Amino acid sequence: MPRLVFLSLFLALPGLVGAQTTHVASPDGRSISAAIQQAEPGDRVVVRDGVYREPTIVVDKRIELVGERGAVLDGEDQRVILRIDADSVDVRGLTFRNTGITFVEDRAALHAEDVGG
């Protein structure tokens, strides 16, 4: 009998060791930048439906950044909206708009430089 208990605990450990935490950003609550800052590598940040006007959002760790339907990041014609500074970042489900035009800097909705898969 003790062997069965040990085996059951051993099989349950992989799910506990790599558990992913979800952090939520919402237009009337926590900003996307704040949710990213609180996230640990491997966590998920969910962006709720709404329009977000924040300074350039920087992702500096391996996370999933997932927008719900209707999640819009607006650069207000002034800035890069999302800058990726980490490897293996997954971004999906977001709409980017209004990065603006400039002849002085490379302004993109999503900017990733010197990062890998």
Residue pairs with C-beta under 8 A, 6 or more apart in sequence:
18 42
20 42
20 43
20 44
21 39
21 40
21 43
21 44
22 43
22 44
22 45
22 46
23 30
23 35
23 36
23 38
23 39
23 43
23 44
23 45
23 46
24 30
24 35
24 45
24 46
24 48
25 31
25 32
25 34
25 35
25 45
25 46
25 47
25 48
25 52
26 48
26 50
27 48
27 50
27 51
27 52
28 50
31 52
31 54
32 45
32 47
32 52
32 54
32 57
32 65
32 73
33 54
33 55
33 57
33 58
35 45
35 47
36 45
36 57
36 58
36 59
36 60
36 61
36 63
36 65
39 45
39 61
39 63
40 61
41 61
41 62
41 63
42 62
42 63
43 63
43 64
44 63
44 64
44 66
45 63
45 64
45 65
45 66
46 66
46 67
46 68
47 65
47 66
47 67
47 68
47 71
47 73
47 93
47 94
48 68
48 71
49 68
49 69
49 70
49 71
50 70
50 71
50 72
51 72
51 74
52 71
52 72
52 73
52 74
53 74
53 76
54 73
55 79
56 79
56 80
56 81
56 82
56 83
57 73
57 81
57 82
57 83
58 83
58 85
59 65
59 82
59 83
59 84
59 85
59 86
59 89
59 91
60 85
60 86
61 86
62 86
62 87
62 88
62 89
63 86
63 89
63 90
64 89
64 90
64 92
65 82
65 89
65 90
65 91
65 92
65 94
66 90
66 92
66 93
67 92
67 93
67 94
67 95
68 93
69 93
71 93
71 94
71 95
72 94
72 95
72 96
72 97
73 81
73 82
73 94
73 95
73 96
73 97
73 109
74 81
74 97
74 98
75 81
75 96
75 97
75 98
75 99
75 100
75 107
75 109
76 98
76 100
77 98
77 99
77 100
77 101
78 100
79 99
79 100
79 107
80 99
80 107
80 108
80 109
80 111
81 96
81 99
81 108
81 109
81 110
82 91
82 94
82 96
82 109
82 110
82 111
83 110
83 111
83 112
84 91
84 110
84 111
84 112
84 115
85 115
86 115
87 115
87 116
87 117
88 116
88 117
89 112
89 115
91 110
96 109
96 110
97 109
99 107
99 108
99 109
100 107
101 107
